[in-house]
Amino acid sequence: MSWRTDYHIHTSFSDGKAAPEDYIAAALAAGISEIGFSEHLSLFKEDQPWCMDPDNVGNYIEYIQNLRRNTNKILIRTGLEIDFIPGKEKEIGLFLDNFKLDYRIGSVHYLGEKTVDLGPEFYLGKNIDSLYESYFELVIGAVSSGLYDIIGHCDLIRIYGYKPSFDPEPLYRKLAGTMNKYDVAFELNTNGRNRPLGDFYPDRRFLHIFREEKVPVCVNSDAHFPARVGQYFDEAYELLRSAGFTEMATFSSRKTKMMPL
């Protein structure tokens, strides 16, 4: 079996349903070679129950480091999933520079003051075309900020199945081109299969664009409980191969190493 990683996993440190150590057996059973934890962190957005308290980041990192030292059956990586907040790039960077991480996942959940993924009511009465354009511009901003190594669920705006009236291919091409320029990876996020969308992020129709732009990729489950670690990975890897990918990105101390797919 090929070397497989799952870097996008949430535990009880944020909105996951189990302690970090409870994911190890599930990862081994799924054939995962490296498991990475990446708790939600949303600076400047208070009282978010799905996010870790910023004051607890040090404790979280120490906990994962101890788990790594005491586990010899699987490689364990330490990451965070950090919300991109436009205009706060400097403050986010200064905060993150205090911590040693293997990778940083940058995600866009907020479009204005509300998140795009906590209910379909967000979309009611809004111009879907404008939402798509605004969302992609924010993701492109996250890429070009230099803060992140991986972009999480880069088209989360698809979560409830709302579609623009136009062909979104140019949005994906602009995003992929920016990822290439700033050497930022994207994830094929399998958790979209569990959401109303019923498919992976990003849209499989446009995976070839990321390959054409030579954007590094990794497959992540975005698991919030152990049973979803490595979920749908066979399908995801086959999908990447069919799109022309031959390598996957692995991360350690914020350095990228490519491995055969």
N, C-alpha and C positions, 0 to 999 in steps of 0.2 A: 504493500500500500504506500502511496505517496505521502510525503511529509505534509501534514495538515495542521492548520492553526485555527484558533477561534479566539479572536482578540476583543470581542465586544460582548461582555458578560456582566450582568448586574446582580449584585448580592444584597443582603440586608443592610449593607452600608448606605444604599440609596433605596431604590424601589424594587429590588429583587426580593425573592421569597425564601431564600435560604442563605446560610453562612457560606463564605468562600470555600471552605474545605468540603462542603457537601456537593460541590460540582466536580470534584476530581474523578470519582468513580464513573460518573456519567460521561465525562470527557474521554476517559480510557476506553469505555465501552463503545464510544462513537469513533474510535480510531484517531483521536486528536493527539498530535505530538507536542503542541504548545498551546497552553490555555492562558488567556489574558483577561484580567479584570479591568473594567473601565466604568467606574461609577459616575452617575450624573453629577455634574457640577455646573450651577448656573449663578455666576457672580452678578451682583446688582439686581437680582430678582429675588425678593424676600418671600419667605413662607411658602416655598414650593415643596410639598410633601414627597415629590418624586426625586428630589435632589439631596445630595449630601450637604450637611452644614460645612461651609468652608473651613471652620475652625477644627473640623474633624479629619481633614485631609492627611495631616501628619500621622495620626493614629492609624488611619486606613493603610497608608503606605507601609508603616512599620508592621502591621498585621500581615500584609501580603508578603513582605520580605521574610518574616518568620515562617510563614507557610511554605515559602520556596525553600528555605534552609532545611525544613523537616520533611520534604517530599522529594523522593528520588525516582519516581515512576513517570513523571511528566515534567516538562519545562513550564515554569510559571512566569508570566510577564505582568508588569504593573503599568496600568494606564489610567487615563481619565477620559470621560466624554464631556467636553466643555462646550457650553453654549456660546455661539458667536453672537456678540452684542455690538452692532456697529457703533463706532465712536468711542468704544471702550478698549480698543486693541492694546494700547499701552498699559493700561491697568491690568488687563488679563495677563499680558506677558510678564509683567513684574511679579504678579502673584504666582504664576506657574514656575517661574525661574527659581523659586524657593525649594522646588521638589525634583528629585531624580526619578524620572519615568522612562519606561521603555518606549512609549509612544503616547501621542496625544490624538484623540479623536475629536475633530471639530464637527459640531452639528448645528443645524438651524431648526429650532423648534418654534421660535417666536416670529410672528409676522405682526409687528406692532406690539401691543401689550398682551396679546393672546397667542396661545400655541395652536399650531395647525393640526395637532394629532389627538386632542382630548375630547373630540366630539364633532359630528358632522354639522352641528348647528353653527360652527364657525363660518361655514361656507354659504349659509342661507342669505339670500339677498345681495350677495357680492358678485362682482364681475370676475369670473373664473380666469379669463384671459389675463387680466391685470394681476391677479393673485399669482399665477404661474410666473409672469415676468418679474414681479417683485421678489418672489421666492428665489428664483435662480440668480438674481442679482445679489441677494444676500449670501447665497452659497459661494458665488464667485468672489465676493468680498472676504469670506472666511478663508478661501484658498489663498488669495493674494495677501492676506494679513501676515503670513509667515509664522503663524502661531501653531499650526497643526501638521501632523504627519499623515493622517488619514482623514477623509471626510466621510462621516457616517450618513447612511440612508440619504443620498444626495438629492433625491426627488421625493422626499417625504410628503410633499404637497399632493401626491397621488393617493394617499392613504385611504380616502373614502370613495375613490372611484370617479371623482370629478375630473373632467377633461376639458382642455381649452378647445376653442373652435378652430384654431390654427394648428399647423404641423409644428410640434415643438422641437424638431430636429436641430434647428439653429441654436436653440438654447443649450442643448446637450453638447453641440460642437464647440460653442464658446466656452462652456464649463470645462470640457476635456482639454481644450487648448490652454486654458489657464492652469489646469492641474499639471500639464506637461511643463509649462514655463516655470512653475514654482516647485516642481518635483514633489508633488503631493499625491498620495495614493487614494484610490476609492475602494470601498468595500462592496462586494455583492452580498447584500443583507438579506438573509433568508426569512427573517421574521415577518416580512410583508405577506408571506403566505398565510400567516395567522391573523391578519387584519382584514378589514372589509375589502381591500384591494385584491387579496388572494393571489399575489404574485410577488416576485422579488423586487427590491430596489437595487440599482436603477432599472428603468424600463428595458426589458430584454431586447426590444427592437433596436436600441441604440448602443448596445454593448460594443458593436464593431467600431463605433466612433472612438471610444476610449482606447481600443486596441490600435486603431490607426494613429492616434495621437501618442502612443507609447506611454500610457498612464499605468503605473503599477497597480496591481489589484490584490486584494486578499478576500477570503470568504469568511463572513462572520454571521453568527446566529442571532445576536442581540437578545440572548436568552435572559429571562427574568426568573427562571427556575430550572433545576438541573435537567429535567426531561427534554428540554429544548436545545441543549448544547449539541452542536454538530447536526442539527435538524436540517434535512433536505440537502445535505452537502453533496451527496452523489450527483443529484440533479444539477446543483450549482456548478460543480467542477466540469461536468459534461457540457453544460451551457457555455462556460468560458472556453473550453476547447473548441467547441463548434464556432465560436466567434473569432477564433484564431489566437487565443492566448496560449503561451507556452511556458510562462513563468508566473510565480506568485511572490508577493513581497512578505518578508518576515522582518521583525523589528526587535532590536535590543539596544538599550541606552540611546534611543532616538537615532540609531543608525539602521539603514535599510540594507537587507541582503536578499537577493533574488534566488529563488529555489525553483527547480523544474516543477511544472504543473503536472 
